[in-house]
Amino acid sequence: MVSRKYQVASRQLLRQAREELERGDARQASEKGWGATAQMVKAIAERRGWEHRGHRYIHRAARRLRSETGDKEMMQLFQVANSLHINFYEDDMEAQVVDEALDDVDRLLEKLEPLFGDD
């Protein structure tokens, strides 16, 4: 099932982000942190039959999930993840900031995973 593939990839990418950061590559860690977020949102969107191909639709799905849950922090954490994506291009975040942002991504995934549902 494609949605399960996205979910598994999400957790793998977050682990890889931590590894990249330990190796000193904050830029790659940032992109993998964003990727972890995007993959989990895509997993949920796929399950619900929502469009999720492309940034616009990933952002739209995240806003729908925030509305559905009423969890204001969810969108704040999503924006932190998006800042990691921006950092991939700009490469101006210090490693400590990326590390803290990855903690936020982990917290966001904890909020999103229950919305994925059971097989």
C-alpha positions in Angstrom: 0.0 0.0 0.0 1.4 3.4 -1.0 0.3 5.2 2.1 2.2 2.7 4.3 5.3 3.3 2.1 5.1 7.0 2.8 4.7 6.4 6.5 7.7 4.1 6.7 9.8 6.6 4.6 8.8 9.3 7.0 10.5 7.6 10.0 13.5 6.5 7.9 14.1 10.1 6.8 14.0 11.4 10.3 16.6 8.9 11.3 18.7 9.8 8.3 18.4 13.5 9.2 19.8 12.8 12.6 22.7 10.9 11.0 23.4 13.7 8.6 23.5 16.2 11.4 25.9 14.0 13.4 28.2 14.0 10.3 28.0 17.8 10.2 25.8 18.2 7.2 23.0 20.5 8.4 21.8 21.1 4.9 21.1 17.5 4.1 19.7 17.0 7.6 17.3 19.9 6.9 16.0 18.4 3.7 15.5 15.0 5.3 13.6 16.6 8.2 11.3 18.3 5.7 11.0 15.0 3.8 10.0 13.2 6.9 7.2 15.6 7.4 6.0 15.6 3.8 6.0 11.8 3.7 3.8 11.5 6.8 1.4 14.2 5.5 1.3 12.3 2.1 0.6 9.0 3.9 -2.5 10.5 5.6 -3.6 12.3 2.5 -3.3 9.2 0.4 -5.4 7.3 3.0 -8.1 9.9 2.8 -8.1 10.3 -1.0 -6.7 13.8 -0.9 -4.4 15.2 -3.6 -0.8 15.3 -2.3 1.6 15.5 -5.2 3.4 18.8 -4.9 4.1 21.4 -2.2 0.8 23.2 -2.6 -1.1 20.0 -1.9 1.0 19.0 1.0 0.5 22.4 2.6 -3.2 22.1 1.9 -3.4 18.7 3.5 -1.6 20.0 6.6 -4.1 22.8 6.9 -7.0 20.4 6.6 -5.5 18.2 9.3 -5.0 21.2 11.6 -8.7 22.2 11.0 -9.8 18.6 11.6 -7.9 18.2 14.8 -8.2 21.8 16.1 -4.5 21.4 17.1 -3.0 24.8 16.5 0.5 23.5 17.4 0.4 21.1 14.5 0.5 23.9 12.0 3.3 25.7 13.9 5.4 22.5 13.8 4.6 22.1 10.1 6.0 25.6 9.5 9.2 24.7 11.4 9.5 21.7 9.1 9.0 23.9 6.1 11.7 26.2 7.3 14.0 23.1 7.1 13.1 22.8 3.5 14.0 26.4 2.9 17.3 25.8 4.7 18.2 23.2 2.2 18.4 26.0 -0.4 19.7 28.8 1.8 22.0 26.8 4.1 22.0 29.5 6.8 20.7 27.6 9.9 23.2 26.7 12.6 23.4 23.0 13.5 21.8 23.5 16.9 18.8 25.2 15.3 18.5 22.3 12.8 18.7 19.9 15.7 15.9 21.7 17.6 13.8 21.8 14.5 14.3 18.0 14.0 12.9 17.6 17.6 9.9 19.6 16.4 9.5 17.4 13.4 9.6 14.3 15.7 6.8 15.9 17.8 4.8 16.7 14.7 5.1 13.1 13.5 3.9 11.9 16.9 0.8 14.1 16.4 0.3 12.9 12.8 0.8 9.2 13.1 -2.4 8.5 14.9 -4.3 10.2 12.1 -2.9 7.6 9.7 -5.2 5.0 11.1 -4.9 1.2 11.1 -4.6 -1.1 8.1 
